[in-house]
Amino acid sequence: MDSSIPSETPSTLNIFSLNCWGLKYISKHRSARLTEIGKRIAALNPPPDIVGLQECWTGADYESIRSLTSHILPFGKFYYSGAFGGGLAILSRWPVEESNMVRYPLNGRPGAWPIRGDWFVGKGVACARIRYGRDAKDIVELHAPYEPEHRDSYLCHRTAQAWEIARLMRHATERGHLVIGLGDFNMRPKSLAHQLIETHGHVRDVWREVHLDSSLGSTEDELERNRGRPVPSADFNITENGATCDSILNTWRWNKDQQKRLDKGEDILIPESDLDPHAKRLDYIFFGSGESTVAGNAASQSPWRVKSTTVGMTERHPTLHCSLSDHFSVAATLTRLPSSSPSSPSKASHRADQGTGSVSFLPVEVYTDILTITSTYTTRERKQGRLRLYHFLVQIGVSVGCLVAVWWSPHNYVAFILMLVSTLGLSVGVVQGLMGGIFNLWEERGLREFKWEIERAKEAAKAVETSEKEI
């Protein structure tokens, strides 16, 4: 056996996740910030066993962080995907036995560029199997697209992606492995995507294991507004609500005047007691144990417990005085009960079970809503596909007309303009034709597969509800 792998299963696992905001040419102070992130990870106490990084887009930034953390995290994997990379990386205390990048079957539209580049970067799920002692754990890391659900043009795709994430996690637990899902999920607690992942992935949200009464979004979100809670302070959002994004303590969320003052070298201090209405939790760590799945998918039977979970990386860069990223990090410590210990749940886990339950299916109405979303989106995309094909045919006619008009052109510059319009118009038309004729068919087949799976889940949920009523 590899000397780097302990002979016994560790009793504690320290997990860390951070969206680094490392977009090349776009993210300000990228190199300096990511270098400092590497230093901070290396100085964490206790040192992490597993680190998941999102929006670490360049190999140079990844290698910089690797070199700074190699004494505690000697193993790692940088994931390649799409035309520009997936921006995902995993660092580990133990060797990575297997690894693959799973692209989402439904992953945005090429026509959304440059506003949404999901299709081009090949967003997906970075999977790794790591052997720790006698056991194995599967790591699932991702960075999901984001828009509020009530106006999300990608809601169908995002729901299908949550379904795919849940499938990967469930398959890992069914193999008897400990599964850890971490990353920038870009979703609210108890949202549709969150419910799908917890229920069908057989996993638990570590933050809600400890902070069951934490917020369901910012104070502007409907779910949180309906709870009637007062606007929290910045400190409360960090320590109790697990807010990792849009905090007033994060300099990248400040207004332009504050940003300009910071760029001039002024170290602006924001009191942690100030009200923080926009902060929300978008970054998550999920865990699930294969042992509990085999025993009946009850979290109370899992040998793993959440000891603690924290939001970190809130300190600023020592010389630039800016936040290290536009997100804060989230970390968790899992502890394993001795094999001889009874499988009674901890207080936090017991509260979580009461809050979320351990059922294998969501209410039938949820699957009905998903099917409605899918059908509505499919109808819209079919219409868009036809319009793109019509555009292609129109552009052919315009291009031919311009070429014919060149014969009667009175001046050379007019002929040049006609040729230019013909060429550019035909190029745009061909792209539209490809998108309407090929991409839309590709997408529609993915939607059919997703719809079929949801219909099967709905039937199973109906059968469970019927049997429960008979009992």
N, C-alpha and C positions, 0 to 999 in steps of 0.2 A: 504493500500500500504506500502511496505517496506520503512522504514524511510531513508534508504541509497539511495533511488531513488528520485531524485528531481521531484517535481510535474510539473515543466515546463521543456520543452526541452532546454538544454544548447545552448547558442549561439556560443560557441567555443569548438572545440575538438582538443586536443593536442595528436598526435600519434607519437610513437617511435618504431623503429625496429633495431635489431642488431643481426648479426651472431656472437655468442660468441666464437666459436672455442673451444668447451669444450669436445673434444674426450678423453675419459678415457684411461690412460696409454700411450697416444700418444701426446696429446697437452702439451707443456711445460708450467710449472707454472700454470696449469689449475685452481687449487683451489684458489690461491692467486689472479689471474686475475679476475675470476668470482666474487669473493668477492668484489674486487674493482669496478667491473662493477655495482654491486648492490648499492654500496655507491654513485657512480656517478649518477645513475638513481634517487636515492633518493634526490640528490642535484640539479637536473635539474630545471631550471627556464625559463618558467613556468613549473610546475609539469605536467607530462604526465597523460592523462586519459586512454590511451590504450598503452600497451607495448607488442610487439611480439619478442620473443627470438628464435633463431635458433641455432642448434648444442649445445643445453644445454642438454647433454645426460644423466646426472646422477640426480637422485632424490635429492641427498645431495646438489648439486650446485643450483638446483631450490629452495630448501627450504632455503638455505642461502640467495639468492636474495630476496625471499619472505619476510623473516624476516627483511631485511634491508629496504624494500620498503613498508611494510604493512601499515604505517601511511598515505601514499598517494594512495596506490594501495592495498586495503584490500582483493580483490578477485582475484582468479587466477585459472588456469587449466594447469596441466602437462599432456602431451599426450603420451600414450603408443601405440606402433605399432611394428609389426615384432618381430624378435628374440632379437634385441638389442635396440629397441625404436626408435621413429622418431626424437627425439631431439628438439621437438617443445614445446613451452610454451607460454601462454597468461596471462598477468597481467592486471587487470582492476580496475577502480575507482568504477564501479557499478557491481552488481551481474551478474553472467553468468547464463542465464535462460536455455539455451540448449547448448549441445556441442556434437560433434562427430568427429571422425578421419576417413576421407575418403581416402582409399588407391587407388592409381592409378590403373586402369585396366591393363595398360601396364607399367611395373615398373622394367625394367632391366632384366638381366638373371642371374640365379644362377651360371652359369659357369664362370661368370666374376669375381668371388671372387678369391683373396682378393683385386684385383685392383679396382673393382667397387662393392660396397656392397649394392646397392640400393634395390635389391630384398630382402636381408636378414633383413635390418633395416625397411622395409615396408614403404618406403617414400610415402608421401601423403599430403593431405591438412587438416590442423586443422581448424575446423569450430566452431564458438561460436556465440550465439545470446545473445546480451546484451541489456537490457532495460534501456534507459536513458530518463527520463521524460515520456512524453506520447508516445514517438516513440521507435522503436527498430532499432538496427543496427546489421548487420551480419559481423563478422570478419572472414576473410579467410587468413590463414597464411600457408606458405610452405617454403621448402628448396628444390630446384630443382637441378638435376645433371648438370654438365657442360662439354662441349667441344666446340671448335669453329665449327660453322655449316658446314664449307666446308670439315671437316674431322671427323664429329661426327658419330661414329658407332651407337649411340643411337638417331640419329636425328628423326627417326620415332617415337620412344617412347616419346621423348621430345615434339614433335609436338602434339601427342595424349594427353600428360599431360597438355599442354597449352590449348588444347580444353576442357579438363575436368575442368580446373580452370575457364575458361570463362563460362562454363555451370553453375557451382556453383554460380559464381558472378551474372550471368544473372537471375537465378532463384530467388536470393535474392532481386534484384531490382524489379523483376516482382511482388514480394509480397508487394511492396511499402516501402521497408526498405532502409535505408542508408547502403551501403556495403563498407567495407574497406578491401582491399587485401594488405597484406604486407609480406615482407620476402626477403630471398636471392633467387631471381628468376634465377640467373645465366644465364642471357640473355643480349644481347645488345639492346639499344633503337632502335626501328624501325625494329628489326629482325622479322622473321616470327612468332615466339612465341609472341613477343610483339604486333604485329599487330592483331593476333588472340584474345589475351586477351582484348585489347582495343575495337575492333570492335564487337566481339561476347559476350564479358562480359558486355558491356554497361558501361564501367568504363573509367577513365582518369588517366594518369600518372601525379602525382602531380608535379614532377620536371619539366616536359615539359609544364605544365600549367604556370609556372613562368619563366622558362628558355627554351623557345622554340628553341633557337639557340644553345643549349648545344650539346656537342660532341655525336657521335653515336658509340663510342668505343675508344680504344686507338689509337694512331697515326699509329699503325701497321695494324689496321683493314681496310679492303677494303672500307667499307662504309665511314669511317672517312677520309681515305687517298684520296678518290675521291673528298672530299670537298675542298682539297687544303689548309687547315688551317695550320698555323705554330705550332710547338710543344709547348704545353702549359706549364706553370710553375706549380709547385706543389700547390701553393696557388690558382691559377686560376682553376685547376682541382677540388679543394675542394669547392670553393665558386660558380663557374659558371657551371662546368660540372657535379657536383654531384658524383665525383669518390669515390667509397667506397672500391675499391680493387686494389692491386698492386701499391699503391702509394709509392714513395720513402720516404715518411714520416713514413711509417709503418715498424717497425723494423723487423717484420717477413718476409718481402720481401727483406731484405738486403742479401748481399753475405756472405760467410762463414767467411771471415776475419773480417767484421764488427760485425758479430754475436759473434765471439770469444772475440773481444774487449769489447763488451757489457757485456758478461758473466763475464769478469774480473772486472766489476764495472765501466768501463769508460762510461761516459755520452756523447754519440756522438750526436752532433747537426747537423741537415741537414737544410740549408737555404731554406725557403719556395719559394724563387725566382729561385731555381734550376729547370732546365727543367725536365719534368716528362712524358716521352713518353709512358710508359706502363700502367699508371693508367686507370681504366675503371669503369663504373657504372654497378654493378651487383645486387644491392639491391634497392628495389622499394616500394613505397606506391601508391596504386591505390584507387580511390574512385568513387562511383556512387550513384545516388539518385533515389530511386523508384519513387519519384514524377516526376522526369524528364522523366523516362521511360514511365510512364503512359501517360504523355503529348506528347510523340513523340520521346523519346530517344534523346533529344537535351540537351547538357550540359548547354547551355545558359539558359534553363528553370529551372535548378536545383537551389534550395535555398541555396546550399552550395558552398562556394568559397574557394580557396586556398589563405590564407593570407600570409603564408611564408613556406619555406622548406629549411632545412639545413642539412649538413653533420656534424656529431659530433663524440665524443669519439676519437678525434685525440690526446688527451693528453696521456702521458705515465704513467706507474705505478710509484708511488712516490719513491719506494725503489728499484724495479727491473729494472727500466728505460726502460722497454720494452713496446710495444704497448699493449693495453688491449685485442686486438683480431687481427686476420689477416684481418679483415674487419673493416671499420669504420661504424658508425651508420648513419641512415637517419631518419629525423624527419620532421613532417609537422603540421601546424596549420590550421584547417578548421574553417571558420566562416559561420554562418547561417544568411541570410538576414531576416529582419523582414517580417512577413507575409503580411504586408501592402505595402511593397516595391515593385516597379516594377521589373519584372524578366529580366531586362537588364543585359547582361553579363559584368563582370569586364574586364578590359583591357587585363589582362593575359589570362582569359578564352576565350576572343574574338580571341586573337592571336592563342590560341591552336585550336579553332574551325577551323580557316583558315588553320592551318597546318595539321590537321588530319581528319577534316570533321566529320559528325555525321551519316554517312551511316551505314546501318545494315549489309552490306555484303562487303567483299573484292572483288577485280577484279576476274573474272572467272579464269584467268590464275593462280592465287594463288592456288585455289582449285585443278586445274589440276596438278600443281606441287606437291601438297600434295599427291594426288592419285598416282602420279608417284613414289614418295618416298616410299609410303606404298607398292606398287606392287613390287618394286625392293627389299625392305627389306623382304617381304613375300617370294619371290623366293629364296633369300639367306638363310633364316631360314629353309625353307623346305629342301634345300640341306644339311644344317647343321644337321637337324634332321635325315635324312637318313644316313649320315656318322656316327652319334652317334649310331644308331641302328646297322649298320655294325660293328662298333667297339665292341659293346656288343656281337654280334655273334662270332666275331673273338676271343674275350677274353674267351668265353665259350670253344671254341676249344683248345686254349692254356692251359686253366686250366685243361681240361680233359687230354690233352697230358702230362702235368706235373705229374698228378696223376698216369697215366699209367707208366711213366718213373721211378717212385719211385720203382716199382717192380724189376727193373733191376739195381737199384742204387748200385754201388760197395762200397760206404761208407755212414755212417750215416749223415755226414755233407752235402753230396750231396743230400741226401733225404730231409734234412731240407731245403736246398736252393730251391729245386723243390716245396716243400709244400708251402714255403713262396711266391714264385713267383706265384703259383697257387692261393693262397688266395688273395694276393694284386691285382693281375690282374683281378680276378673275381669281387672283390669289386669295382674296377674302372669301369669295364664293366657294372656292375649293375647300378652304378650312371649314366653312359653315356646312358644306356638304358632308365632309368627313365626320364632323361632330353629329350632324343630324342622321346620317346614314349608318355610321359605325358605332360611335360612342353611345348614342341613345339606345341602340339595340343591345349593346354590351351592358349598359346600366339596367335596362328593362329585364334582362335575364337574371341579373343579380337580385333585383327586386322580387322577381317571381320566386326565387329560392328562399329569400327572407320571408316572404308571405306564406309560403308552404310551411316553414318551420314554426311560425307564429300560430298558424291554424292548428298544427298538431299540438302545440303547447296549450292552446285554448281548449281543445277537446279533452286533453288530459286534466286540465284544471276543472272543467265541467264535471268529469267523472269523479274527481276527488270531492267536489262540493256535493254531488248527488249522494255519494256514499256516506258523507258526514251527516247529511240530513236524515238518511235512513237509520243511522245509528242513534 
